[in-house]
Amino acid sequence: MSELDKLINIGDVLAKKLLEAGIDSIDSLHALGSKEAFLLIRSIYDGACINHLYALEGAIQGIRWHNLSPETKQDLKEFFQSI
């Protein structure tokens, strides 16, 4: 599909959502960051959940989202709850 689905945590479905949101490269995902990328996905896909946000951050860090630090997960959770 794209280079995005080569990233950890990013399967075909999330890669398609990223492309639909205008994020078409690994560099653009890194430049935006997980929160901004999530907001773009959320603007076109109401079903975007916190796991999408975790997956994006894990992809940027190059780790499985399950292995995000507790601090990072808490920060992302607070961000998610604020929107």
C-alpha positions in Angstrom: 0.0 0.0 0.0 2.5 2.6 1.1 5.7 3.0 3.1 3.6 3.7 6.2 2.4 0.1 6.5 6.1 -0.9 6.9 6.1 0.8 10.3 5.5 -1.1 13.5 1.9 -0.9 14.7 0.7 0.4 11.3 -1.3 -2.2 9.4 -3.2 -1.7 6.1 -6.2 -0.2 7.8 -4.4 2.5 9.8 -2.1 3.2 6.8 -5.1 3.8 4.6 -6.6 6.2 7.3 -3.3 8.1 7.4 -3.3 8.4 3.6 -6.9 9.6 3.6 -5.9 12.2 6.2 -3.1 13.5 3.9 -0.2 11.8 5.7 1.6 10.0 2.9 5.1 9.3 4.2 7.0 8.3 7.3 8.7 11.7 7.3 5.4 13.5 7.4 4.1 11.3 10.2 7.3 12.0 12.2 7.1 15.8 11.5 3.4 15.9 12.6 3.8 13.8 15.7 1.3 11.3 17.0 -1.2 13.8 18.4 -1.5 16.0 15.3 -1.7 12.9 13.1 -4.4 11.5 15.3 -6.4 14.7 15.1 -6.2 14.6 11.3 -7.4 11.0 11.3 -10.2 11.8 13.8 -11.4 14.6 11.6 -12.3 12.1 8.9 -12.9 9.0 11.0 -15.1 9.3 14.1 -14.2 5.9 15.3 -10.6 6.7 16.0 -9.8 5.5 19.5 -7.0 5.8 22.0 -5.4 2.7 20.6 -4.9 4.5 17.2 -3.1 7.2 19.2 -0.9 4.7 21.0 -0.2 2.9 17.7 0.9 6.2 16.1 3.2 7.1 18.9 4.7 3.6 19.0 5.3 3.8 15.2 7.1 7.1 15.6 9.2 5.7 18.5 9.8 2.4 16.6 8.3 0.2 19.3 5.2 -1.8 19.9 2.6 0.5 21.4 2.3 -1.9 24.4 5.9 -1.0 25.3 5.3 2.8 25.5 6.4 4.2 28.8 3.7 4.7 31.5 4.4 8.4 31.3 3.9 8.5 27.6 0.7 6.5 27.8 -0.6 8.8 30.6 0.2 11.9 28.5 -1.6 10.4 25.4 -4.5 9.4 27.6 -4.9 12.9 29.0 -4.7 14.3 25.4 -7.3 11.9 24.2 -9.7 12.7 27.0 -9.2 16.4 26.3 -10.6 16.2 22.8 
